[in-house]
Amino acid sequence: MAGKFKIKKGDRVIVTAGREKGKTGEVLRIHTKNDRVLVQGVNMIKRHLRPTQTEQGGIVEREAAIHISNLAHIDPKDQKATRVGFKVLDGGRKVRFAVRSGEVIDT
């Protein structure tokens, strides 16, 4: 079920469950249709690719998608997992903030 997510491309996240628990990385891509996220350096798999005209074949290691429920934002202040909230600033701009420390995530 596709929906709105509090995690966006470029955010720093930590894995909270599964065999990759505790690893951190930056969000590369979000697949909204199946609620999955590609995180840099997390959930690495090996793919056997055949050669094409532009690329050489062989065994390539790349990231696989991980479910969004297994991720949490990293608090900018203390680098630990945090929930995300929304608030409106004085200028009328809506921003995301870390519930743990109150620090604004959006710049």
Stockholm file with secondary structure:
# STOCKHOLM 1.0

chainA/1-107         MAGKFKIKKGDRVIVTAGREKGKTGEVLRIHTKNDRVLVQGVNMIKRHLRPTQTEQGGIVEREAAIHISNLAHIDPKDQKATRVGFKVLDGGRKVRFAVRSGEVIDT
#=GR chainA/1-107 SS CCCCCSCCTTCEEEECSSTTTTCEEEEEEEETTTTEEEETTSSEEEEEECCCSSSCCEEEEEECCEEGGGEEEECTTTCSEECEEEEECTTSCEEEEETTTCCBCCC
#=GC SS_cons         CCCCCSCCTTCEEEECSSTTTTCEEEEEEEETTTTEEEETTSSEEEEEECCCSSSCCEEEEEECCEEGGGEEEECTTTCSEECEEEEECTTSCEEEEETTTCCBCCC
//
